[in-house]
Amino acid sequence: MRTVPGSDIRLIVYTVAAGSADAEKLEFLRITNGVRVDGSPPSGPGRFSRP
């Protein structure tokens, strides 16, 4: 987790090996923004929510 100095913003950065199965999964999440095939949003906090 990374923090932004002078603010309460925290960034979580995920990395994977290029060309791996995990890279395909991460790309899928990026493209779909985590929305499921049935159209429902992901559970849990939203992109801009605060804990």
Secondary structure, DSSP 8 states (H G I E B T S, - for coil): -EE-TTSS-EE------TTSHHHHHHHHHHHHTT--TTS---SSS-TT---
